[in-house]
Amino acid sequence: MRRPHNSEKFAMKLISVSGLTVSLLLFLLFSGSLGYKLLPFWCCKNEWEIPALKGVEFLNRDLEVDGRFVTLQIWDTAGQERFKSLRTPFYRGADCCLLTFSVDDRQSFENLGNWQKEFIYYADVKDPEHFPFVVLGNKVDKEDRQVTTEEAQAWCMENGDYPYLETSAKDDTNVTVAFEEAVRQVLAVEEQLEHCMLGHTIDLNSGSKAGSSCC
């Protein structure tokens, strides 16, 4: 299926603010070694198996968030190094990036900043300060934890005040909640853009702007 052009996607997002269905592209970016993928479990909640993790997972999923219907297109790389050769075409057009590390892997947490910068560069993000990132601390079902909740929250606050959730694909801790939060972040940005566009109305008689509420 052809991915919508940016202008087409933008039009769909604007009408979604009124409660119609919107198509969003989410990128699930893992930092560090391979871990439990979130997507296979989300598809088959009652048939959990640790997958072979040989390929990049792709999922279309319909979801209702706060009364709004969205169709999510989600890419899950599970930290695969060989996926990096494809990063430019896949990153571009993403509406949100879920930066994911494993709480039992200290190095994956310390690499979050590099993955964030890489995504911003290859996705050609024009306004990094307002791009919706969500940070996930995965594999909280593990006992040998190396990263505390407080450390992760502090990183999120220092690097963009990003939402932080702790997840486990194995026991379904906050998996759906994580994607719902990603949708809320995207729609909040789109609502702000729509508000700005409506605020920049033009008085045709005077040729001047009637008002603006954007900074």
C-alpha positions, -999 to 999 in steps of 0.1 A, spaced: 0 0 0 13 34 -9 21 56 21 1 89 19 20 120 9 26 144 37 0 168 24 -26 140 22 -18 129 57 -20 164 71 -55 168 56 -66 136 73 -52 147 106 -70 180 105 -104 164 100 -96 139 128 -98 167 153 -135 168 147 -138 131 156 -134 114 122 -110 86 115 -74 95 111 -44 75 98 -12 79 119 22 64 113 40 55 145 76 43 147 86 20 175 124 24 179 143 1 202 176 11 218 200 -18 224 197 -55 219 167 -75 207 139 -77 232 103 -88 234 85 -72 206 54 -53 215 34 -58 183 30 -96 180 16 -97 215 -7 -68 209 -21 -87 179 -25 -120 198 -31 -112 234 -41 -147 244 -14 -166 225 18 -152 238 50 -166 223 84 -150 222 89 -146 184 120 -153 164 126 -116 159 141 -120 124 123 -93 106 108 -59 111 72 -61 123 45 -39 106 10 -36 119 -22 -18 110 -44 -14 140 -77 5 146 -80 21 179 -104 45 197 -88 71 219 -109 96 238 -138 92 214 -116 96 183 -111 67 158 -76 62 145 -59 37 122 -23 32 134 5 21 110 32 9 134 68 -2 125 86 -23 152 124 -27 146 132 -44 179 167 -29 178 179 -47 147 212 -32 134 205 -43 98 174 -21 97 196 10 99 203 8 61 165 14 56 161 41 82 158 72 59 128 60 38 111 45 68 116 73 93 103 100 71 66 107 74 64 93 109 39 111 131 53 99 164 84 80 176 82 57 206 118 55 220 121 22 237 148 7 260 150 -23 282 150 -16 319 173 -46 324 199 -32 299 217 -1 312 234 5 278 201 6 260 190 34 283 222 53 278 218 51 240 184 68 240 199 102 232 217 88 202 186 71 189 166 103 194 191 124 175 194 98 147 156 97 143 154 135 141 181 136 115 169 108 92 132 116 96 140 152 87 120 165 116 116 203 110 106 212 146 122 187 170 111 207 201 75 200 193 77 166 177 58 139 197 82 114 213 70 89 239 96 69 259 90 33 269 109 13 295 102 -22 283 106 -57 299 95 -46 334 86 -82 340 124 -89 345 138 -89 380 173 -79 372 165 -42 366 193 -18 358 174 14 352 151 30 378 118 46 371 132 79 385 162 79 362 140 73 331 116 101 342 145 125 347 159 117 313 125 124 297 122 157 316 156 169 306 154 160 269 119 173 260 95 166 288 83 134 271 57 110 285 73 79 301 56 46 305 69 12 317 58 -18 296 60 -55 293 51 -72 261 51 -105 279 25 -98 305 7 -70 287 17 -42 311 8 -8 295 12 -20 259 -22 -6 247 -18 24 271 15 33 254 0 35 219 -30 54 233 -6 79 248 13 82 215 -20 90 197 -29 116 223 5 133 218 1 134 180 -35 147 182 -25 174 207 1 187 182 -24 186 153 -50 204 174 -24 231 181 -16 234 144 -53 236 135 -58 263 161 -29 283 147 -42 279 111 -77 291 122 -61 320 141 -42 332 111 -74 343 92 -71 371 68 -94 401 65 -99 403 27 -111 440 29 -80 452 47 -55 426 36 -44 421 72 -46 392 95 -76 392 117 -57 375 145 -32 350 155 -28 329 186 4 311 176 38 319 191 
